[in-house]
Amino acid sequence: MQLSLLDLKNELNNDPTNIGYAQFLQPITARDNFQLAALLNLRRSSIQLPREPISTMRLFSNINANDFLLLTTLQLNELHVVVTMPTIDLNDLSIRQILQGIFVNKTSTLQNFASIRNRDGSRYEQLTSPGEVVSSNYISQALES
């Protein structure tokens, strides 16, 4: 979902989160739409977004070795079913509940899973949706509208 030209223009002119657009807006002869796009598309640790589904290898690499060794036969069988899927969406409540059931009282692994649920996001993604990027051409259109 692309941000409307008006909303993008307002974001750039008002800079509600103090990103620092002004230095690339004024004077108009020094406007740098490429730098403005870079600022909007830059992923920041202060902006956390739900991570896209991850590979089962990534999930498996976040399992604490001691926790894995303490799994019961039933828990290992349940984990086997989970890792046969090509990807895992850790933001899906049902998946999280299944993993919490498999790794009950295995706080290290559960904390690892929680830490990879989100990722750094860009201001533009925050304003639109994860994965969206803005181009310098679209910024030019917005500022001239």
Disulfide bonds with the S-S distance in Angstrom:
none
